[in-house]
Amino acid sequence: MSEALTISNATTMDKSLVALAPGDLGDVQQQLLGWCRHRIVELGKELRDFRGNLRQARQMHWRRTSWERLISKTKAKMIYYVKIKAAVEAGYLLVPNFPAEVMAVRVDRHSPKFKQGYYPTDVNETKPDLQLPPGEGRYVDEMLPTRDASYTTKNPDGSVKNHPQAITAGSYNEVPDFPMALVKPIVLEATQRAMALNIFDRISLAHGGRDMSKARRRSDPLVIGQIMDPSDRWSQKRVTFFIAWWLNVEDV
């Protein structure tokens, strides 16, 4: 094992994993796998304790809201580590959290929750169902169809006031938008294989940045799978795994 990897076992794991050469990556993956197993066991113990406390609260006719909330949060966190573990076991390599353009989102609902806002961009982002364990759900497009629900009213002076409003159209785009004309069939096959496993919350394209044209950004990106931390929705804390990559050598 490389000297950069000083972790001896999952229970004494450091706060970071380090790889300085390609040969280190296998060891890092195994360390991550052990860490996930350790966290799943720990969270399982906490979940049993919280459920025991909830049963006691019911028997004593106490308020149960706090215990129910803890149980829900702990279950979601367990699923988070189960998904990471499943990705490592499936052979996917952990990579940094690159800037990425979301392409597909894993959901379980028949239709999205109703949302309304002033503009389509206020409501058209598809949210993944983070409670889904590996193997469940389906992938849909990252953009929701929206409907213009704007209306006007008349002011007392007879003038008209516009009320812009956009609402979700009540359905998902069931076919993700993938730049099929720009990639090799083997990349499409690798992406489809990852989607068939139903592990990742989002499938994204990592590219150079939004200062490029959309066509240029999509000319040689990484296809990545992202697993979102359900306890940190605002900052969108996540872990990222490599799925596939293609390169247009004329751009080199």
Backbone torsions as a table, in degrees:
resi	resn	phi	psi	omega
1	MET	NA	141.5	180.0
2	SER	-61.3	149.4	178.0
3	GLU	-64.5	-20.8	179.7
4	ALA	-70.0	-17.9	-178.6
5	LEU	-103.1	101.4	-174.2
6	THR	-105.7	9.7	-177.1
7	ILE	-84.0	125.2	-176.3
8	SER	-93.1	-33.7	177.8
9	ASN	-159.9	168.9	-172.8
10	ALA	-65.2	-33.4	-174.6
11	THR	-75.1	-18.6	178.4
12	THR	-113.1	24.1	-173.2
13	MET	-64.9	137.5	175.3
14	ASP	-69.3	174.2	-179.8
15	LYS	-77.4	-7.6	-177.4
16	SER	-143.1	156.7	173.3
17	LEU	-113.0	136.7	-174.3
18	VAL	-126.0	133.3	173.3
19	ALA	-132.1	127.4	-178.3
20	LEU	-108.9	-6.2	-179.5
21	ALA	-153.0	156.7	-180.0
22	PRO	-53.5	-34.1	180.0
23	GLY	-66.0	-18.2	179.4
24	ASP	-76.8	-19.2	-168.7
25	LEU	-65.1	-36.6	178.4
26	GLY	-61.1	-42.0	178.3
27	ASP	-65.8	-40.4	178.5
28	VAL	-61.6	-43.2	179.2
29	GLN	-60.0	-42.7	179.6
30	GLN	-66.9	-37.1	176.8
31	GLN	-63.5	-43.5	179.0
32	LEU	-63.6	-40.6	178.5
33	LEU	-61.7	-44.4	177.5
34	GLY	-63.4	-39.5	178.5
35	TRP	-63.0	-43.5	179.3
36	CYS	-62.4	-43.6	178.2
37	ARG	-60.4	-42.4	179.3
38	HIS	-62.0	-44.9	-179.1
39	ARG	-66.6	-37.5	179.1
40	ILE	-62.7	-42.0	178.0
41	VAL	-63.8	-46.0	179.8
42	GLU	-60.2	-46.3	-179.1
43	LEU	-67.4	-32.0	176.0
44	GLY	-62.7	-39.9	177.3
45	LYS	-64.9	-44.0	178.9
46	GLU	-62.0	-40.4	-179.0
47	LEU	-63.5	-41.6	177.6
48	ARG	-62.3	-41.1	178.9
49	ASP	-64.1	-44.6	-178.9
50	PHE	-64.5	-38.8	178.5
51	ARG	-66.8	-36.5	176.0
52	GLY	-63.9	-41.8	178.2
53	ASN	-65.8	-35.3	178.3
54	LEU	-65.9	-41.8	177.4
55	ARG	-61.1	-41.8	179.2
56	GLN	-65.5	-39.9	179.1
57	ALA	-62.3	-37.8	177.7
58	ARG	-65.2	-43.4	-178.6
59	GLN	-65.0	-35.6	-177.7
60	MET	-90.7	1.5	-179.7
61	HIS	59.2	40.3	175.3
62	TRP	-92.5	166.7	174.4
63	ARG	-64.3	135.0	-174.8
64	ARG	-109.2	-2.5	-171.6
65	THR	-57.9	-45.2	-176.1
66	SER	-64.9	-40.1	179.4
67	TRP	-69.5	-38.7	177.7
68	GLU	-63.7	-37.4	178.6
69	ARG	-67.4	-42.7	179.0
70	LEU	-63.8	-39.9	178.8
71	ILE	-63.2	-44.7	179.9
72	SER	-62.8	-43.8	-179.9
73	LYS	-66.1	-39.3	-179.2
74	THR	-69.0	-41.4	177.1
75	LYS	-61.3	-42.4	179.9
76	ALA	-63.9	-39.7	179.8
77	LYS	-68.3	-37.1	176.3
78	MET	-62.0	-44.1	179.0
79	ILE	-61.8	-37.6	177.1
80	TYR	-56.8	-49.1	-179.9
81	TYR	-71.9	-31.9	175.8
82	VAL	-63.0	-39.3	179.2
83	LYS	-67.5	-42.8	177.4
84	ILE	-61.1	-45.2	178.9
85	LYS	-59.7	-43.2	-179.5
86	ALA	-64.4	-38.4	179.4
87	ALA	-65.2	-43.0	178.5
88	VAL	-65.2	-43.6	-179.9
89	GLU	-64.2	-29.2	178.1
90	ALA	-79.4	-3.5	175.4
91	GLY	96.2	10.1	-178.9
92	TYR	-83.7	138.8	-174.5
93	LEU	-91.9	129.3	176.2
94	LEU	-69.3	132.2	179.5
95	VAL	-133.5	169.2	178.3
96	PRO	-63.4	163.9	178.7
97	ASN	-83.3	84.1	-180.0
98	PHE	-68.4	154.3	166.5
99	PRO	-58.3	132.9	-170.6
100	ALA	-143.4	152.9	174.8
101	GLU	-105.4	113.7	-177.0
102	VAL	-66.0	135.4	-177.8
103	MET	-113.7	-40.5	-177.2
104	ALA	-143.9	147.7	-176.1
105	VAL	-129.4	138.2	-178.2
106	ARG	-90.4	126.7	-178.1
107	VAL	-134.9	167.0	176.7
108	ASP	-125.6	-20.0	-178.1
109	ARG	-66.9	149.8	174.0
110	HIS	-68.5	-37.1	179.0
111	SER	-144.6	156.8	-178.1
112	PRO	-73.5	161.5	174.3
113	LYS	-65.8	146.2	178.8
114	PHE	-67.2	132.4	176.5
115	LYS	-137.6	149.9	175.2
116	GLN	-140.3	150.2	179.7
117	GLY	-160.3	-177.2	-178.4
118	TYR	-74.8	-33.9	-175.6
119	TYR	-133.5	158.6	178.6
120	PRO	-54.1	-36.7	-179.4
121	THR	-66.1	-15.5	177.2
122	ASP	-75.5	-20.8	-170.0
123	VAL	-131.0	-4.7	-168.4
124	ASN	-93.1	8.9	178.0
125	GLU	-86.0	124.1	177.5
126	THR	-78.4	128.4	179.6
127	LYS	-97.7	132.5	177.1
128	PRO	-71.6	152.9	174.3
129	ASP	-87.9	96.9	-170.9
130	LEU	-73.4	-10.7	178.8
131	GLN	-83.4	-3.5	-176.7
132	LEU	-75.2	125.1	173.9
133	PRO	-75.9	169.2	177.8
134	PRO	-57.2	143.9	175.8
135	GLY	91.5	-2.5	-177.7
136	GLU	-118.7	158.3	175.8
137	GLY	89.2	-167.9	-179.5
138	ARG	-152.0	162.5	179.0
139	TYR	-99.2	134.6	176.3
140	VAL	-127.3	171.1	179.9
141	ASP	-66.0	151.4	-177.2
142	GLU	-74.6	-10.3	-179.2
143	MET	-110.4	131.2	178.3
144	LEU	-87.6	141.3	169.9
145	PRO	-64.9	142.2	179.7
146	THR	-127.4	162.1	179.0
147	ARG	-127.7	137.5	179.0
148	ASP	-76.7	113.8	179.3
149	ALA	-112.8	25.2	-179.0
150	SER	-64.9	151.7	178.7
151	TYR	-147.9	169.5	179.9
152	THR	-126.4	153.3	174.1
153	THR	-132.2	157.5	178.9
154	LYS	-98.0	133.0	175.5
155	ASN	-80.2	161.0	179.9
156	PRO	-55.0	-29.0	-178.7
157	ASP	-84.2	4.2	178.2
158	GLY	93.6	-10.8	177.9
159	SER	-73.6	162.5	-177.1
160	VAL	-106.1	136.0	176.9
161	LYS	-111.7	126.3	179.0
162	ASN	-87.3	138.7	177.6
163	HIS	-122.0	89.5	-179.8
164	PRO	-66.8	135.7	179.4
165	GLN	-155.6	133.3	175.2
166	ALA	-121.0	142.7	178.2
167	ILE	-132.6	156.9	175.8
168	THR	-67.4	146.2	-174.1
169	ALA	-83.6	-1.3	175.5
170	GLY	89.7	11.5	179.9
171	SER	-150.7	163.5	173.7
172	TYR	-94.4	157.7	162.1
173	ASN	-80.5	105.3	-171.2
174	GLU	-74.1	-13.8	-179.7
175	VAL	-112.4	110.0	178.8
176	PRO	-61.0	149.8	179.9
177	ASP	-88.0	103.3	-178.8
178	PHE	-118.3	135.9	-177.7
179	PRO	-73.2	71.3	-171.7
180	MET	-62.3	-31.3	-176.8
181	ALA	-72.9	-13.7	-173.2
182	LEU	-101.4	-3.1	-171.9
183	VAL	-125.3	163.5	177.4
184	LYS	-80.2	151.9	179.0
185	PRO	-56.2	-34.3	-177.7
186	ILE	-65.2	-31.6	177.3
187	VAL	-71.1	-41.5	176.1
188	LEU	-61.4	-40.2	179.8
189	GLU	-65.1	-41.6	179.1
190	ALA	-64.5	-39.3	178.7
191	THR	-67.1	-43.8	179.1
192	GLN	-63.2	-37.7	178.7
193	ARG	-63.5	-42.7	178.1
194	ALA	-64.4	-40.7	-179.8
195	MET	-67.5	-33.0	-180.0
196	ALA	-66.8	-25.7	179.2
197	LEU	-74.8	-22.3	-179.6
198	ASN	52.8	54.0	177.0
199	ILE	-105.5	-47.6	-171.3
200	PHE	-80.2	143.6	176.8
201	ASP	-73.3	-34.4	179.6
202	ARG	-139.6	144.5	169.5
203	ILE	-108.9	127.0	-172.6
204	SER	-133.8	166.9	174.9
205	LEU	-113.2	119.2	176.9
206	ALA	-95.5	128.4	-174.4
207	HIS	-142.0	-170.6	-172.7
208	GLY	-70.0	-28.5	-179.4
209	GLY	146.1	165.3	-175.1
210	ARG	-82.1	-0.2	174.7
211	ASP	-77.7	-10.5	176.9
212	MET	-89.2	164.3	171.9
213	SER	-67.7	157.7	-179.8
214	LYS	-60.0	-41.2	179.5
215	ALA	-63.0	-41.6	-179.4
216	ARG	-68.8	-38.3	179.8
217	ARG	-62.7	-34.1	-175.9
218	ARG	-92.2	6.1	-174.8
219	SER	-75.4	-31.1	179.6
220	ASP	-150.7	53.6	-177.9
221	PRO	-86.8	168.6	167.1
222	LEU	-87.0	141.0	167.4
223	VAL	-93.3	124.2	-175.5
224	ILE	-128.9	153.6	173.1
225	GLY	-109.8	134.7	-177.3
226	GLN	-118.6	137.3	175.2
227	ILE	-116.2	120.8	-172.8
228	MET	-92.1	139.8	175.9
229	ASP	-78.5	115.7	-175.5
230	PRO	-69.4	-15.0	-179.0
231	SER	-90.2	0.8	-174.6
232	ASP	-140.1	59.2	-174.7
233	ARG	-67.9	-33.2	-173.1
234	TRP	-68.3	-46.6	179.5
235	SER	-87.8	-4.6	179.3
236	GLN	53.7	50.0	173.7
237	LYS	-60.7	136.7	-173.4
238	ARG	-156.5	165.5	169.0
239	VAL	-119.4	148.1	-171.2
240	THR	-125.0	139.5	179.7
241	PHE	-125.6	143.0	178.2
242	PHE	-75.8	131.8	176.1
243	ILE	-110.6	-52.4	-177.7
244	ALA	-162.9	166.4	179.0
245	TRP	-151.5	142.3	171.1
246	TRP	-134.7	152.3	-175.5
247	LEU	-134.4	126.8	172.3
248	ASN	-84.4	106.0	-172.4
249	VAL	-65.0	-18.8	177.5
250	GLU	-69.0	-17.3	178.9
251	ASP	-89.7	-5.8	-177.2
252	VAL	-79.2	NA	NA
